[in-house]
């Protein structure tokens, strides 16, 4: 469970990115965080993965108070999250298999574990046949699938997707959203940051809306999720 | 740490070197220059020390007596000297023996030239004792005691010769320290630059690593491995070079200055090389390790 309690975030320039945010996300939920550019969506994600510290308030993830966490505990904490970005952030000098394996290798997984779980993840995202391809030889949708496989390979409890369809056409965007929905159905909590009304309207479910750092709405919308 | 993880870090370190080959080569060259000079000075200083020690233990102390002393008096004084606990052994060389030995050394093959001195010993009054001590550390004390003896004309001892070498050794030591330190700083700077370029090249990779939960150690390790590999290669090249240079130089000098072979004694390569390899490797790898470690730490904090 994620609890965000009275969280504010201000930067040195006096710019207040988030103000008095209170959100609770239960295990296994699928949540959209919506808002225009500069509304504080990405800042909220950065706070969750402890890339930044809140100026005030408290964040509790699975019972762990982030403010009390020591610096050396942060890497292990981050393994609870899988992160997907708008720009995919794949390593261009490595093929699909190596890109996915990379996430496991750098947390010290054994070669045997890598050999077992990477093909499984590639099967889940429908890219088993393209494991040898380099990212630049894949379509945008396929690249985002590789990024999702990489985010899931360490079996995180929470998947954070920051504008995952921002660089994709309508068809690919819908496929990626369906994939995220399937992943959620397997028990992973999914938090999608987006500014696309279209996707939110289509999917429905819980939608949290931010505007200029403030939470202005937390509602359940109709869609195929329901 | 798992073998697989270690191997991964080594592979990434090697990849970094390959991607950044010109910077890496410049770093290797500077480390090589630094280690080469260190090895050169190390060889010179070790050999000078060896020569000094050799001189001190073989030359010993020579005591010459007043010319008007009779042989009986000299032998009596010799008994007093021999009674000292510091004395290991002593040899009495009479004036006649001194002259015979001189003739043998300097007129070898031209004995007819010595015939002119048949009735005249130019070294009359040069009877002496050659004294060797148990502990060379007692030499100064012993020399002071001998000089204070009545009837002693002159005391020659090895430190007079060794002092010249010691002075030279100090200058070489100081010079080596200054030059090696400057080169060490240059090498560190170049390695730091190389690592900065590699870190910039792998910025995205490092970011992803951090986000998927890699530890700081895991993120830094490939860069540190890169620095240590550069240091190792940089140390290996001059070590191979100095091995060849040393053995050839010693062979040449021994042959060229055969007449001074009792003074110019060189340490065999087998004796000096293991220590030199260990220290040079530590130096090269140390430059690589610290240069890369501090750079990547700074880079990650930025």
Interface residues (C-beta under 8 A of the other chain):
Chain A: X49 X51 X72 X75 X76 X77 X78 X79 X81 X82 X83 X89 X91 X102 X103 X105 X106 X107 X108 X110 X111 X150 X151 X154
Chain B: X1 X2 X4 X5 X8 X204 X205 X207 X208 X209 X210 X211 X212 X213 X214 X215 X216 X218 X219
